[in-house]
């Protein structure tokens, strides 16, 4: 069952299925996650008034697990560098996502073509692959969140 829960009523183990705002606004990387840390509750309190909890995916947790034993909800560094102009920050983030998506799409097309060429015993241009790897590497060096966004 999916139900609306106010932030003050959240507990460890509850599976947050939806926020009271678009997912791109708060610093959560993934859409949907179980609450397992105090930091996640704090982040939710900073950004939301209520959330929707999906009971079937919720867990029974008496104490939060240590961070080393679970995948942590990641924050994009762009959220930490926000100015007093959230619309500008939002547009900058969208521009970065579009740029990374373009490189991802090019890489996907290249890999598909290479696999097809190998299947039909054709030659392919390795230099195109090297150029794409350089673009991906540059993206990750310029923006440490690029790798997370790509994956």
Secondary structure as the mmCIF struct_conf table of DSSP 4:
data_model
#
loop_
_struct_conf.conf_type_id
_struct_conf.id
_struct_conf.beg_label_comp_id
_struct_conf.beg_label_asym_id
_struct_conf.beg_label_seq_id
_struct_conf.end_label_comp_id
_struct_conf.end_label_asym_id
_struct_conf.end_label_seq_id
STRN STRN1 UNK A 2 UNK A 6
HELX_RH_3T_P HELX_RH_3T_P1 UNK A 7 UNK A 9
TURN_TY1_P TURN_TY1_P1 UNK A 12 UNK A 13
STRN STRN2 UNK A 15 UNK A 19
BEND BEND1 UNK A 20 UNK A 21
TURN_TY1_P TURN_TY1_P2 UNK A 23 UNK A 25
BEND BEND2 UNK A 26 UNK A 27
BEND BEND3 UNK A 29 UNK A 32
STRN STRN3 UNK A 33 UNK A 34
BEND BEND4 UNK A 37 UNK A 37
HELX_RH_AL_P HELX_RH_AL_P1 UNK A 38 UNK A 47
BEND BEND5 UNK A 49 UNK A 49
STRN STRN4 UNK A 50 UNK A 54
HELX_RH_3T_P HELX_RH_3T_P2 UNK A 55 UNK A 57
BEND BEND6 UNK A 62 UNK A 63
HELX_LH_PP_P HELX_LH_PP_P1 UNK A 64 UNK A 66
HELX_RH_3T_P HELX_RH_3T_P3 UNK A 67 UNK A 69
BEND BEND7 UNK A 70 UNK A 70
HELX_LH_PP_P HELX_LH_PP_P2 UNK A 71 UNK A 74
HELX_RH_AL_P HELX_RH_AL_P2 UNK A 77 UNK A 80
TURN_TY1_P TURN_TY1_P3 UNK A 81 UNK A 81
BEND BEND8 UNK A 84 UNK A 84
HELX_RH_AL_P HELX_RH_AL_P3 UNK A 86 UNK A 119
TURN_TY1_P TURN_TY1_P4 UNK A 120 UNK A 121
HELX_RH_AL_P HELX_RH_AL_P4 UNK A 126 UNK A 142
TURN_TY1_P TURN_TY1_P5 UNK A 144 UNK A 145
HELX_RH_AL_P HELX_RH_AL_P5 UNK A 146 UNK A 150
#
